[in-house]
């Protein structure tokens, strides 16, 4: 509890799926695999954000073109825009996780005594 009060300390438990529904934590971590995993998810999030943004713009265009159903198109536009924002948040999260995996790999190889914080 004292650790939590002093600042943010993130301790990640690396959960790896070996068989369907079976998880374990600890042991040797394959950092390259973890970095690739987060990079892959980051790219999928980027794709999702791009697709949702494109769909939002499409629905905005449809709302102007199809005045009889414009309300429905505007709702779809707003939902797609919200999905795009959420996907963007997911991209930022996965980017952070990828950087964290790189940092953990560096610590595992060089030990924790090699931190050089300037601020």
C-alpha positions, 0 to 999 in steps of 0.5 A: 500500500505504501508503494501505491501512495508514493506513485504509479508502479505498474507490475505486469503479469505476463499471461500466455495462452498455451492451450484453450483456456489455460494460462500461466504466469511467470517463467521465461518471457519471450520479449520478441514475441510479446513486442510483436504481439503488441505491435500486431494489436497496435496495427489492428487498432490503427486499421479499426480506427481508419475503417471507423473514421471512413465509415463515419465520413461515409455516413455524414455524406449519406446524411446530406445526400439522403435527407429522408433518412438523415437522422439515422445516418447521423446516428451511425456517423456519431457511433462510428466516430465514437468507435474511431476514438475508442480504437485510437485509445486502444492504439495508444494503449498497445503502443505503451504496452509495446514500449513497456515490453522493450523496457522490460527486455532491456531490464532483464538483459542489463539488470535494474541498476542501469537506470539513468533518470534525468528528471 
